[in-house]
Amino acid sequence: MYEIVINETGRNTLKEEPSFFNLLTKKVKTKKEIKDFIIDRYNKLPKIRENNKIFIDNIKTNKAQEVGFLFSYWNKDCSHNSKSWYQTDWIEIREINYKPILLKEL
């Protein structure tokens, strides 16, 4: 089982700092479903480059660990007749390994 986590951020101009506005999570069973979901959402598989990778600091190894990628585009919500905004989605794909936790272990 896999989970796709998308943190949506937006800004009116490229000079502004982005603001978080939505969290989207999707659970799927196969890697093909991951690919299909991303293509359905963005109409393509985004290219991963050095400047759009997401890293976190791994305290154990004292190195940065790649955990996802960014995808940016101009967006417009036609249903609200709004003006365009620059949206950057922070996308992580995780493998889910469930482990039961008993109440007495808490």
N, C-alpha and C positions, 0 to 999 in steps of 0.2 A: 504494500500500500504506500502511496506517495501523497504528499501535500504540496500544493502550490500556494505560496503566500505572496500577495501583491499589496504593497503599501503605496497608495496613490498620493502624489503630491502635485501641487499646482502653483502657478504664479501668473500674473497678468503680463509681465514683461520679463525679458531675460536678465534685467538688472536687479530684479527683486530676489529675495531669498524665497525658496519654495516653502509652502505650508502643507502639512499633512491634512487630507480631508476624507480618506476612506481606507478601510482594510478589507481586502477580499481574500478568502481562503477557499480552496477547492481540493477535495480529496478524490483521488483516482486510483485505479488498481494497476495500471500498466504504464510503461514509459511511452508507448504509442498514444495513450490517452493524454499524457502531459503535452506531447507534441501537438496533438489535435486541438487541445484547449488553447494553447498559445497561438496557433495559426488562426483559430476561430476568433480569438480576441483581437489580434493585431494584424490579421490578414497576411502574415508571413512569420518566419522564424527570425527573430532579431539576430544581427551579427554581434558576436562577442569580441570586443577589442580591449586593449589594455586600459583605455580611458572610461570604460563603462562597467568594469567589474566592481563588485562589492566585496570588501574584506572586513574581517574582524580580527582583533588581536587575540592570539591564542596564548594564554598565560603559561600553560605547561611547556610549550616549545619556544616561547618568546619570539614567535614569528607571526606574521599576518596570514590568515587563512581565508581563501576565497570561498564565499558563501552564496553568491548570486550575481545578478547583473542589473543594470539600469536600462530602461527603454524610454526615450523622450519623444514627444510629438505635440503638435498643436491640436487642441481638441475644442469642440464646440457642442454644446447641448442644445439641439434643435427644439426639444420639447419645452424648454424654458425660454426660448428666444434670447439666449445670452450671447455675450461677445466671446471670442476665442480666448483660451488660456493655454499656457505652455505646461503640459503635464509630463511629469517624470514618474514612472512606475519603478519601484524597487522590488525586484522579483527574486524570490528564493524558491528552490525546489528541494524538498526534504523527503527522505525515506522515513516512514513511520514504523517503529518497532514498539508495539504495545507491551507493557509489563504490568500485570496486576499489582496494585498496592492495597494491602489489607488495612483496615481501620486501625488495628492494633499496632501497626508499624508506624503510625503517625505520632 
